[in-house]
């Protein structure tokens, strides 16, 4: 495994699964001698849960406006035109 020019390395899937490391999970490193440990970051005061951070990252990113009925119709397998009020 090599470190990229940006200083990045891919954490193997098996390790991510075992540690529960999902996208947007905060991690921390502990350096001791010639090795380092990675682990989920401990929650700090004022830090939100992972879901709240993900929502903040997504807020305002939609490129269209849909009504609640239209969104529900899409998530339930219908189409927008079949939503109530349309």
Secondary structure, DSSP 8 states (H G I E B T S, - for coil): ----TTS-----HHHHHHHT--TT--EEEEEETTEEEEEE----TT---HHHHHHHHHTT--SS---HHHHHHHHTT--GGGSTT-
